[in-house]
Amino acid sequence: MKLFQFVGDRIAEAILRDGFEDLPFQDLTEDGQVIKGVWLFDSPHGWQQELQGVSVYINKVMLAVEIPEDSLS
């Protein structure tokens, strides 16, 4: 499965050099724990649908990651 992330130039360089970094999301689990991870999209246009109506900086770099589907959680 190919997944995508959209980032700025400097962040893309850091990801390519050091890998992705799990970051906290604003959402919490039902028991109040912070959710951490990497937000990836299943379409190169997915971010537009997911973030519709939210003011976002349109980033310059699209990263594509190929991973086995059975490794997704």
JOPE-V6712 format. One record per residue. N is the residue number from 1. SS is DSSP state (H for helix, E for strand, L for the rest). Layout:
{{N,SS} {N,SS}}
This chain:
{{1,L} {2,E} {3,E} {4,E} {5,E} {6,E} {7,E} {8,L} {9,H} {10,H} {11,H} {12,H} {13,H} {14,H} {15,H} {16,H} {17,H} {18,H} {19,L} {20,L} {21,L} {22,L} {23,E} {24,E} {25,E} {26,E} {27,E} {28,E} {29,L} {30,L} {31,L} {32,L} {33,L} {34,E} {35,E} {36,E} {37,E} {38,L} {39,L} {40,L} {41,E} {42,L} {43,L} {44,L} {45,L} {46,H} {47,H} {48,H} {49,H} {50,H} {51,L} {52,L} {53,L} {54,L} {55,L} {56,L} {57,L} {58,L} {59,L} {60,L} {61,E} {62,E} {63,E} {64,E} {65,E} {66,E} {67,L} {68,L} {69,H} {70,H} {71,H} {72,L} {73,L}}
